[in-house]
Amino acid sequence: MAKEVRTVLPPETRPPCAGLWDTPMVQVNGDVTVCCLDEHLENKIGNVNDTPLGEIWAGPKLDAWRLAHVEGRFGESGPYCTRCNWRSAGALSPARAAEWRARLRGTSSRISG
């Protein structure tokens, strides 16, 4: 009788989602989220009627979420991030993540959760 061999694969390593860098989603009422799949605005980060998009997109809240993604702490980023199919927006490349982290080092005191 042949012995059954089972291969245990390591869990998938999830990269940072490029959506946090590339795809601000502005709804018709001005609400901004970071995810094209976030239809209920769980990851809402602001509203363009209150704050310019550039300020929202470069703000400390989103930088904190980006840092959490780069460090693999998805539960500490947007509420929807732990359930998202990140493949929709694509992965942030390791080179872009490293470049972003290098730029962030000089502004780390402004990051808030």
C-alpha positions as CSV (number, residue, x, y, z in Angstrom):
1,M,0.0,0.0,0.0
2,A,1.4,3.4,-1.0
3,K,1.9,6.0,1.6
4,E,0.0,9.3,1.0
5,V,2.3,12.3,0.8
6,R,0.8,15.6,1.6
7,T,2.5,18.9,0.8
8,V,1.9,21.7,3.1
9,L,2.2,25.1,1.4
10,P,3.1,28.2,3.3
11,P,0.3,30.7,3.6
12,E,0.2,33.3,0.8
13,T,2.2,36.3,1.5
14,R,0.0,39.3,0.8
15,P,1.7,42.4,-0.7
16,P,0.6,45.9,0.0
17,C,-2.4,46.9,-2.1
18,A,-1.5,49.5,-4.8
19,G,-4.9,51.1,-4.3
20,L,-3.7,53.0,-1.3
21,W,-1.2,54.7,-3.6
22,D,-2.9,54.7,-7.0
23,T,-6.7,54.8,-6.9
24,P,-8.5,57.5,-4.8
25,M,-12.2,56.7,-5.4
26,V,-14.4,59.8,-5.2
27,Q,-18.1,59.2,-4.8
28,V,-20.8,61.5,-6.2
29,N,-21.3,63.1,-2.8
30,G,-17.6,63.8,-2.4
31,D,-16.7,60.9,-0.1
32,V,-13.2,59.5,-0.8
33,T,-12.2,55.9,-0.2
34,V,-9.0,54.0,-1.2
35,C,-10.6,50.9,-2.6
36,C,-12.6,50.3,-5.8
37,L,-14.4,47.5,-4.0
38,D,-15.4,49.6,-1.0
39,E,-19.1,50.1,-2.0
40,H,-20.2,50.8,1.6
41,L,-17.4,53.3,2.2
42,E,-15.8,51.4,5.1
43,N,-12.4,52.8,4.2
44,K,-13.7,56.4,3.8
45,I,-10.8,58.8,4.4
46,G,-12.5,62.1,3.8
47,N,-14.7,64.2,1.6
48,V,-13.6,66.6,-1.1
49,N,-16.3,69.0,-0.2
50,D,-14.5,69.6,3.1
51,T,-10.9,69.0,2.3
52,P,-9.0,69.1,-1.1
53,L,-8.3,65.7,-2.5
54,G,-4.5,66.3,-2.5
55,E,-4.7,66.9,1.3
56,I,-6.8,63.8,1.9
57,W,-4.5,61.6,-0.3
58,A,-1.3,62.9,1.4
59,G,-2.7,63.0,4.9
60,P,-1.5,61.3,8.0
61,K,-4.4,58.8,8.2
62,L,-3.7,57.3,4.8
63,D,0.0,57.3,5.5
64,A,-0.6,55.3,8.6
65,W,-2.7,52.8,6.6
66,R,0.0,52.7,3.9
67,L,2.7,51.9,6.5
68,A,0.5,49.2,8.0
69,H,0.2,47.6,4.5
70,V,3.9,47.8,3.8
71,E,4.6,46.2,7.2
72,G,1.9,43.5,6.6
73,R,-0.4,44.8,9.4
74,F,-3.5,44.8,7.2
75,G,-5.9,44.8,10.3
76,E,-4.4,48.2,11.3
77,S,-5.3,49.8,8.0
78,G,-8.7,50.5,6.6
79,P,-11.6,48.3,8.0
80,Y,-12.3,46.7,4.6
81,C,-8.6,45.8,4.0
82,T,-8.7,42.5,5.9
83,R,-11.6,41.2,3.7
84,C,-10.5,42.7,0.4
85,N,-9.5,41.0,-2.8
86,W,-6.4,43.1,-3.2
87,R,-5.8,41.7,-6.6
88,S,-8.4,44.1,-8.0
89,A,-6.1,47.1,-7.5
90,G,-2.9,45.1,-7.8
91,A,0.1,44.8,-5.6
92,L,2.5,47.6,-4.8
93,S,5.9,46.5,-6.0
94,P,8.7,46.0,-3.4
95,A,10.7,48.8,-5.1
96,R,7.8,51.3,-4.8
97,A,7.2,50.3,-1.2
98,A,10.8,50.9,-0.3
99,E,10.9,54.2,-2.1
100,W,7.7,55.3,-0.3
101,R,9.1,54.3,3.1
102,A,12.3,56.2,2.4
103,R,10.3,59.4,1.8
104,L,8.1,58.7,4.8
105,R,11.0,58.6,7.3
106,G,11.2,62.4,7.3
107,T,7.5,62.8,8.1
108,S,6.8,60.0,10.5
109,S,5.8,62.4,13.3
110,R,2.7,63.3,11.4
111,I,1.3,59.8,11.0
112,S,-1.8,59.0,13.1
113,G,-4.1,55.9,13.1
